[in-house]
Amino acid sequence: LEFNGEPDHVHLLIEHSPATSVSQLAAQVKGVTSRVLRKEFGLQGMHLWNPSYFAVSAGGASIETLREYIKSQDTPD
């Protein structure tokens, strides 16, 4: 797992079971992170995620290349 976030989107590198669809995975990530953030920061009643998502398959690229790409993304000042 690799993660980098910005105010309006996140980059995630996740290896998951082929039995789990990408839409199921996105829903699980959004659900878990919403619960954690609401509990941690008291963000009751706020929508934390847009209902849509964008997913890309990274076949052919090495895991290390993908990790470096995510780490190299600009972070907010």
C-alpha positions in Angstrom: 0.0 0.0 0.0 1.3 3.4 -0.9 -0.7 6.7 -0.2 -0.3 10.4 -1.0 -3.1 12.9 -0.6 -4.1 16.3 -1.6 -7.2 18.4 -0.7 -9.2 17.2 -3.6 -7.9 13.7 -4.3 -5.7 10.8 -3.1 -3.3 8.5 -4.9 -3.4 4.9 -3.6 -1.5 1.9 -4.7 -3.4 -1.2 -3.5 -3.0 -4.9 -4.2 -6.3 -6.6 -3.8 -7.9 -9.9 -4.4 -9.4 -10.4 -7.9 -12.6 -11.6 -6.1 -13.1 -8.0 -4.9 -14.3 -5.6 -7.6 -12.8 -2.1 -7.9 -16.1 -0.6 -7.0 -16.4 -2.7 -3.9 -12.8 -1.8 -2.9 -13.5 2.0 -3.5 -16.6 1.7 -1.3 -14.7 0.0 1.4 -11.8 2.5 1.4 -14.3 5.4 1.5 -16.4 3.9 4.2 -13.5 3.0 6.6 -11.7 6.3 6.1 -14.9 8.3 6.6 -15.6 6.5 9.9 -12.0 7.0 11.1 -11.9 10.7 10.1 -15.3 11.4 11.7 -14.3 9.8 14.9 -10.8 11.4 15.0 -11.8 14.9 14.0 -15.5 15.1 14.9 -16.6 15.7 11.3 -20.2 14.7 11.8 -22.6 15.4 9.0 -20.0 16.2 6.4 -19.6 14.5 3.1 -16.0 13.4 3.0 -15.9 11.7 -0.4 -17.4 12.3 -3.8 -19.5 9.4 -4.9 -17.3 8.8 -8.0 -13.8 7.4 -8.2 -11.0 6.9 -10.8 -9.1 3.7 -11.0 -6.2 2.6 -13.2 -4.6 -0.7 -13.7 -0.8 -0.6 -13.6 0.2 -3.7 -15.4 3.8 -3.7 -16.6 5.2 -1.1 -14.2 7.2 -2.3 -11.2 5.8 -1.8 -7.7 8.8 0.3 -6.9 8.2 2.6 -9.9 4.6 3.1 -8.9 5.6 3.8 -5.2 8.1 6.4 -6.4 5.5 8.0 -8.6 3.0 8.4 -5.8 5.7 9.6 -3.4 6.8 12.2 -5.9 3.4 13.9 -6.3 3.3 17.4 -5.0 2.0 17.9 -1.5 0.0 20.9 -0.5 2.0 23.8 1.1 
